[in-house]
Amino acid sequence: MMDGSTVVSVRGEIDHGTATTLRQDLVAAATQRRPSVLRVDLGLVTFLDSAAVGALVGAQREAGAEGVRLVIHRASPFVLRQLRIAGVDQLLGAPAEPDPDHIAF
């Protein structure tokens, strides 16, 4: 993006089997690219569990330690609801409302 941020797009299901990889990839993007903001686009994520939420929070903390602000850029309605239930939506800078252009199938 032109504002010095980097966008990482994630799609599909994120669960205990893929959460560690997500965290590692996000931390790698933060530490290797060193953007001012790392925007995590979750608009195409169809499922995430508590391990995935933990991975996002962990990546956010690790990125923050490197001076990179990690925020949720877009979130499907399901993902946004899961982040709210876990109480981390504001911590992760998730939008208050789902993206109005997001089409859920």
MODELLER restraints for C-alpha pairs under 7 A, 6 or more apart:
rsr = mdl.restraints
at = mdl.atoms
rsr.add(forms.Gaussian(group=physical.xy_distance, feature=features.Distance(at['CA:4:A'], at['CA:35:A']), mean=5.86, stdev=0.5))
rsr.add(forms.Gaussian(group=physical.xy_distance, feature=features.Distance(at['CA:4:A'], at['CA:36:A']), mean=5.95, stdev=0.5))
rsr.add(forms.Gaussian(group=physical.xy_distance, feature=features.Distance(at['CA:5:A'], at['CA:35:A']), mean=5.14, stdev=0.5))
rsr.add(forms.Gaussian(group=physical.xy_distance, feature=features.Distance(at['CA:5:A'], at['CA:36:A']), mean=5.61, stdev=0.5))
rsr.add(forms.Gaussian(group=physical.xy_distance, feature=features.Distance(at['CA:5:A'], at['CA:37:A']), mean=4.60, stdev=0.5))
rsr.add(forms.Gaussian(group=physical.xy_distance, feature=features.Distance(at['CA:5:A'], at['CA:38:A']), mean=5.73, stdev=0.5))
rsr.add(forms.Gaussian(group=physical.xy_distance, feature=features.Distance(at['CA:5:A'], at['CA:39:A']), mean=6.93, stdev=0.5))
rsr.add(forms.Gaussian(group=physical.xy_distance, feature=features.Distance(at['CA:6:A'], at['CA:35:A']), mean=5.99, stdev=0.5))
rsr.add(forms.Gaussian(group=physical.xy_distance, feature=features.Distance(at['CA:6:A'], at['CA:37:A']), mean=6.44, stdev=0.5))
rsr.add(forms.Gaussian(group=physical.xy_distance, feature=features.Distance(at['CA:6:A'], at['CA:38:A']), mean=5.00, stdev=0.5))
rsr.add(forms.Gaussian(group=physical.xy_distance, feature=features.Distance(at['CA:6:A'], at['CA:39:A']), mean=6.00, stdev=0.5))
rsr.add(forms.Gaussian(group=physical.xy_distance, feature=features.Distance(at['CA:7:A'], at['CA:38:A']), mean=5.95, stdev=0.5))
rsr.add(forms.Gaussian(group=physical.xy_distance, feature=features.Distance(at['CA:7:A'], at['CA:39:A']), mean=4.62, stdev=0.5))
rsr.add(forms.Gaussian(group=physical.xy_distance, feature=features.Distance(at['CA:7:A'], at['CA:40:A']), mean=5.85, stdev=0.5))
rsr.add(forms.Gaussian(group=physical.xy_distance, feature=features.Distance(at['CA:7:A'], at['CA:41:A']), mean=6.71, stdev=0.5))
rsr.add(forms.Gaussian(group=physical.xy_distance, feature=features.Distance(at['CA:8:A'], at['CA:39:A']), mean=6.21, stdev=0.5))
rsr.add(forms.Gaussian(group=physical.xy_distance, feature=features.Distance(at['CA:8:A'], at['CA:40:A']), mean=4.99, stdev=0.5))
rsr.add(forms.Gaussian(group=physical.xy_distance, feature=features.Distance(at['CA:8:A'], at['CA:41:A']), mean=5.97, stdev=0.5))
rsr.add(forms.Gaussian(group=physical.xy_distance, feature=features.Distance(at['CA:9:A'], at['CA:40:A']), mean=6.05, stdev=0.5))
rsr.add(forms.Gaussian(group=physical.xy_distance, feature=features.Distance(at['CA:9:A'], at['CA:41:A']), mean=4.62, stdev=0.5))
rsr.add(forms.Gaussian(group=physical.xy_distance, feature=features.Distance(at['CA:9:A'], at['CA:42:A']), mean=6.48, stdev=0.5))
rsr.add(forms.Gaussian(group=physical.xy_distance, feature=features.Distance(at['CA:10:A'], at['CA:41:A']), mean=6.04, stdev=0.5))
rsr.add(forms.Gaussian(group=physical.xy_distance, feature=features.Distance(at['CA:10:A'], at['CA:42:A']), mean=5.47, stdev=0.5))
rsr.add(forms.Gaussian(group=physical.xy_distance, feature=features.Distance(at['CA:10:A'], at['CA:44:A']), mean=6.62, stdev=0.5))
rsr.add(forms.Gaussian(group=physical.xy_distance, feature=features.Distance(at['CA:10:A'], at['CA:45:A']), mean=6.41, stdev=0.5))
rsr.add(forms.Gaussian(group=physical.xy_distance, feature=features.Distance(at['CA:11:A'], at['CA:42:A']), mean=6.65, stdev=0.5))
rsr.add(forms.Gaussian(group=physical.xy_distance, feature=features.Distance(at['CA:11:A'], at['CA:44:A']), mean=4.59, stdev=0.5))
rsr.add(forms.Gaussian(group=physical.xy_distance, feature=features.Distance(at['CA:11:A'], at['CA:45:A']), mean=4.44, stdev=0.5))
rsr.add(forms.Gaussian(group=physical.xy_distance, feature=features.Distance(at['CA:12:A'], at['CA:44:A']), mean=6.33, stdev=0.5))
rsr.add(forms.Gaussian(group=physical.xy_distance, feature=features.Distance(at['CA:12:A'], at['CA:45:A']), mean=4.65, stdev=0.5))
rsr.add(forms.Gaussian(group=physical.xy_distance, feature=features.Distance(at['CA:12:A'], at['CA:46:A']), mean=5.29, stdev=0.5))
rsr.add(forms.Gaussian(group=physical.xy_distance, feature=features.Distance(at['CA:12:A'], at['CA:47:A']), mean=6.83, stdev=0.5))
rsr.add(forms.Gaussian(group=physical.xy_distance, feature=features.Distance(at['CA:13:A'], at['CA:45:A']), mean=5.92, stdev=0.5))
rsr.add(forms.Gaussian(group=physical.xy_distance, feature=features.Distance(at['CA:13:A'], at['CA:46:A']), mean=5.50, stdev=0.5))
rsr.add(forms.Gaussian(group=physical.xy_distance, feature=features.Distance(at['CA:13:A'], at['CA:47:A']), mean=4.59, stdev=0.5))
rsr.add(forms.Gaussian(group=physical.xy_distance, feature=features.Distance(at['CA:13:A'], at['CA:48:A']), mean=5.95, stdev=0.5))
rsr.add(forms.Gaussian(group=physical.xy_distance, feature=features.Distance(at['CA:14:A'], at['CA:47:A']), mean=6.01, stdev=0.5))
rsr.add(forms.Gaussian(group=physical.xy_distance, feature=features.Distance(at['CA:14:A'], at['CA:48:A']), mean=4.67, stdev=0.5))
rsr.add(forms.Gaussian(group=physical.xy_distance, feature=features.Distance(at['CA:14:A'], at['CA:49:A']), mean=6.79, stdev=0.5))
rsr.add(forms.Gaussian(group=physical.xy_distance, feature=features.Distance(at['CA:14:A'], at['CA:52:A']), mean=5.72, stdev=0.5))
rsr.add(forms.Gaussian(group=physical.xy_distance, feature=features.Distance(at['CA:15:A'], at['CA:48:A']), mean=5.52, stdev=0.5))
rsr.add(forms.Gaussian(group=physical.xy_distance, feature=features.Distance(at['CA:15:A'], at['CA:49:A']), mean=5.23, stdev=0.5))
rsr.add(forms.Gaussian(group=physical.xy_distance, feature=features.Distance(at['CA:15:A'], at['CA:51:A']), mean=5.96, stdev=0.5))
rsr.add(forms.Gaussian(group=physical.xy_distance, feature=features.Distance(at['CA:15:A'], at['CA:52:A']), mean=5.48, stdev=0.5))
rsr.add(forms.Gaussian(group=physical.xy_distance, feature=features.Distance(at['CA:16:A'], at['CA:51:A']), mean=5.15, stdev=0.5))
rsr.add(forms.Gaussian(group=physical.xy_distance, feature=features.Distance(at['CA:16:A'], at['CA:52:A']), mean=6.71, stdev=0.5))
rsr.add(forms.Gaussian(group=physical.xy_distance, feature=features.Distance(at['CA:19:A'], at['CA:51:A']), mean=5.92, stdev=0.5))
rsr.add(forms.Gaussian(group=physical.xy_distance, feature=features.Distance(at['CA:19:A'], at['CA:52:A']), mean=4.84, stdev=0.5))
rsr.add(forms.Gaussian(group=physical.xy_distance, feature=features.Distance(at['CA:19:A'], at['CA:55:A']), mean=5.66, stdev=0.5))
rsr.add(forms.Gaussian(group=physical.xy_distance, feature=features.Distance(at['CA:20:A'], at['CA:55:A']), mean=6.48, stdev=0.5))
rsr.add(forms.Gaussian(group=physical.xy_distance, feature=features.Distance(at['CA:22:A'], at['CA:55:A']), mean=6.82, stdev=0.5))
rsr.add(forms.Gaussian(group=physical.xy_distance, feature=features.Distance(at['CA:23:A'], at['CA:55:A']), mean=5.01, stdev=0.5))
rsr.add(forms.Gaussian(group=physical.xy_distance, feature=features.Distance(at['CA:23:A'], at['CA:56:A']), mean=6.37, stdev=0.5))
rsr.add(forms.Gaussian(group=physical.xy_distance, feature=features.Distance(at['CA:23:A'], at['CA:58:A']), mean=6.98, stdev=0.5))
rsr.add(forms.Gaussian(group=physical.xy_distance, feature=features.Distance(at['CA:23:A'], at['CA:59:A']), mean=5.26, stdev=0.5))
rsr.add(forms.Gaussian(group=physical.xy_distance, feature=features.Distance(at['CA:26:A'], at['CA:59:A']), mean=6.20, stdev=0.5))
rsr.add(forms.Gaussian(group=physical.xy_distance, feature=features.Distance(at['CA:27:A'], at['CA:59:A']), mean=5.62, stdev=0.5))
rsr.add(forms.Gaussian(group=physical.xy_distance, feature=features.Distance(at['CA:27:A'], at['CA:62:A']), mean=6.58, stdev=0.5))
rsr.add(forms.Gaussian(group=physical.xy_distance, feature=features.Distance(at['CA:27:A'], at['CA:63:A']), mean=5.92, stdev=0.5))
rsr.add(forms.Gaussian(group=physical.xy_distance, feature=features.Distance(at['CA:30:A'], at['CA:38:A']), mean=6.57, stdev=0.5))
rsr.add(forms.Gaussian(group=physical.xy_distance, feature=features.Distance(at['CA:30:A'], at['CA:63:A']), mean=5.70, stdev=0.5))
rsr.add(forms.Gaussian(group=physical.xy_distance, feature=features.Distance(at['CA:30:A'], at['CA:68:A']), mean=6.31, stdev=0.5))
rsr.add(forms.Gaussian(group=physical.xy_distance, feature=features.Distance(at['CA:31:A'], at['CA:66:A']), mean=6.76, stdev=0.5))
rsr.add(forms.Gaussian(group=physical.xy_distance, feature=features.Distance(at['CA:34:A'], at['CA:68:A']), mean=6.57, stdev=0.5))
rsr.add(forms.Gaussian(group=physical.xy_distance, feature=features.Distance(at['CA:35:A'], at['CA:68:A']), mean=6.29, stdev=0.5))
rsr.add(forms.Gaussian(group=physical.xy_distance, feature=features.Distance(at['CA:36:A'], at['CA:68:A']), mean=5.27, stdev=0.5))
rsr.add(forms.Gaussian(group=physical.xy_distance, feature=features.Distance(at['CA:36:A'], at['CA:69:A']), mean=6.35, stdev=0.5))
rsr.add(forms.Gaussian(group=physical.xy_distance, feature=features.Distance(at['CA:37:A'], at['CA:68:A']), mean=5.59, stdev=0.5))
rsr.add(forms.Gaussian(group=physical.xy_distance, feature=features.Distance(at['CA:37:A'], at['CA:69:A']), mean=4.68, stdev=0.5))
rsr.add(forms.Gaussian(group=physical.xy_distance, feature=features.Distance(at['CA:37:A'], at['CA:70:A']), mean=5.80, stdev=0.5))
rsr.add(forms.Gaussian(group=physical.xy_distance, feature=features.Distance(at['CA:38:A'], at['CA:68:A']), mean=6.72, stdev=0.5))
rsr.add(forms.Gaussian(group=physical.xy_distance, feature=features.Distance(at['CA:38:A'], at['CA:69:A']), mean=6.03, stdev=0.5))
rsr.add(forms.Gaussian(group=physical.xy_distance, feature=features.Distance(at['CA:38:A'], at['CA:70:A']), mean=4.64, stdev=0.5))
rsr.add(forms.Gaussian(group=physical.xy_distance, feature=features.Distance(at['CA:38:A'], at['CA:71:A']), mean=6.32, stdev=0.5))
rsr.add(forms.Gaussian(group=physical.xy_distance, feature=features.Distance(at['CA:39:A'], at['CA:70:A']), mean=5.97, stdev=0.5))
rsr.add(forms.Gaussian(group=physical.xy_distance, feature=features.Distance(at['CA:39:A'], at['CA:71:A']), mean=5.14, stdev=0.5))
rsr.add(forms.Gaussian(group=physical.xy_distance, feature=features.Distance(at['CA:39:A'], at['CA:72:A']), mean=5.68, stdev=0.5))
rsr.add(forms.Gaussian(group=physical.xy_distance, feature=features.Distance(at['CA:39:A'], at['CA:73:A']), mean=5.03, stdev=0.5))
rsr.add(forms.Gaussian(group=physical.xy_distance, feature=features.Distance(at['CA:40:A'], at['CA:71:A']), mean=6.12, stdev=0.5))
rsr.add(forms.Gaussian(group=physical.xy_distance, feature=features.Distance(at['CA:40:A'], at['CA:72:A']), mean=4.79, stdev=0.5))
rsr.add(forms.Gaussian(group=physical.xy_distance, feature=features.Distance(at['CA:40:A'], at['CA:73:A']), mean=5.23, stdev=0.5))
rsr.add(forms.Gaussian(group=physical.xy_distance, feature=features.Distance(at['CA:41:A'], at['CA:72:A']), mean=6.17, stdev=0.5))
rsr.add(forms.Gaussian(group=physical.xy_distance, feature=features.Distance(at['CA:41:A'], at['CA:73:A']), mean=4.86, stdev=0.5))
rsr.add(forms.Gaussian(group=physical.xy_distance, feature=features.Distance(at['CA:41:A'], at['CA:74:A']), mean=4.88, stdev=0.5))
rsr.add(forms.Gaussian(group=physical.xy_distance, feature=features.Distance(at['CA:41:A'], at['CA:75:A']), mean=6.65, stdev=0.5))
rsr.add(forms.Gaussian(group=physical.xy_distance, feature=features.Distance(at['CA:42:A'], at['CA:74:A']), mean=5.42, stdev=0.5))
rsr.add(forms.Gaussian(group=physical.xy_distance, feature=features.Distance(at['CA:42:A'], at['CA:75:A']), mean=4.63, stdev=0.5))
rsr.add(forms.Gaussian(group=physical.xy_distance, feature=features.Distance(at['CA:42:A'], at['CA:76:A']), mean=6.53, stdev=0.5))
rsr.add(forms.Gaussian(group=physical.xy_distance, feature=features.Distance(at['CA:43:A'], at['CA:74:A']), mean=5.16, stdev=0.5))
rsr.add(forms.Gaussian(group=physical.xy_distance, feature=features.Distance(at['CA:43:A'], at['CA:75:A']), mean=4.42, stdev=0.5))
rsr.add(forms.Gaussian(group=physical.xy_distance, feature=features.Distance(at['CA:43:A'], at['CA:76:A']), mean=4.70, stdev=0.5))
rsr.add(forms.Gaussian(group=physical.xy_distance, feature=features.Distance(at['CA:44:A'], at['CA:76:A']), mean=6.67, stdev=0.5))
rsr.add(forms.Gaussian(group=physical.xy_distance, feature=features.Distance(at['CA:45:A'], at['CA:76:A']), mean=6.74, stdev=0.5))
rsr.add(forms.Gaussian(group=physical.xy_distance, feature=features.Distance(at['CA:47:A'], at['CA:79:A']), mean=6.97, stdev=0.5))
rsr.add(forms.Gaussian(group=physical.xy_distance, feature=features.Distance(at['CA:48:A'], at['CA:79:A']), mean=6.86, stdev=0.5))
rsr.add(forms.Gaussian(group=physical.xy_distance, feature=features.Distance(at['CA:60:A'], at['CA:70:A']), mean=5.22, stdev=0.5))
rsr.add(forms.Gaussian(group=physical.xy_distance, feature=features.Distance(at['CA:63:A'], at['CA:69:A']), mean=6.50, stdev=0.5))
rsr.add(forms.Gaussian(group=physical.xy_distance, feature=features.Distance(at['CA:63:A'], at['CA:70:A']), mean=6.54, stdev=0.5))
rsr.add(forms.Gaussian(group=physical.xy_distance, feature=features.Distance(at['CA:70:A'], at['CA:92:A']), mean=6.98, stdev=0.5))
rsr.add(forms.Gaussian(group=physical.xy_distance, feature=features.Distance(at['CA:71:A'], at['CA:92:A']), mean=5.06, stdev=0.5))
rsr.add(forms.Gaussian(group=physical.xy_distance, feature=features.Distance(at['CA:71:A'], at['CA:93:A']), mean=4.99, stdev=0.5))
rsr.add(forms.Gaussian(group=physical.xy_distance, feature=features.Distance(at['CA:71:A'], at['CA:94:A']), mean=6.62, stdev=0.5))
rsr.add(forms.Gaussian(group=physical.xy_distance, feature=features.Distance(at['CA:72:A'], at['CA:92:A']), mean=5.94, stdev=0.5))
rsr.add(forms.Gaussian(group=physical.xy_distance, feature=features.Distance(at['CA:72:A'], at['CA:93:A']), mean=5.75, stdev=0.5))
rsr.add(forms.Gaussian(group=physical.xy_distance, feature=features.Distance(at['CA:72:A'], at['CA:94:A']), mean=4.83, stdev=0.5))
rsr.add(forms.Gaussian(group=physical.xy_distance, feature=features.Distance(at['CA:73:A'], at['CA:94:A']), mean=6.80, stdev=0.5))
rsr.add(forms.Gaussian(group=physical.xy_distance, feature=features.Distance(at['CA:74:A'], at['CA:99:A']), mean=6.38, stdev=0.5))
rsr.add(forms.Gaussian(group=physical.xy_distance, feature=features.Distance(at['CA:75:A'], at['CA:98:A']), mean=6.11, stdev=0.5))
rsr.add(forms.Gaussian(group=physical.xy_distance, feature=features.Distance(at['CA:75:A'], at['CA:99:A']), mean=6.88, stdev=0.5))
rsr.add(forms.Gaussian(group=physical.xy_distance, feature=features.Distance(at['CA:76:A'], at['CA:98:A']), mean=6.08, stdev=0.5))
rsr.add(forms.Gaussian(group=physical.xy_distance, feature=features.Distance(at['CA:76:A'], at['CA:102:A']), mean=6.82, stdev=0.5))
rsr.add(forms.Gaussian(group=physical.xy_distance, feature=features.Distance(at['CA:77:A'], at['CA:98:A']), mean=5.37, stdev=0.5))
rsr.add(forms.Gaussian(group=physical.xy_distance, feature=features.Distance(at['CA:80:A'], at['CA:98:A']), mean=6.83, stdev=0.5))
rsr.add(forms.Gaussian(group=physical.xy_distance, feature=features.Distance(at['CA:83:A'], at['CA:89:A']), mean=4.90, stdev=0.5))
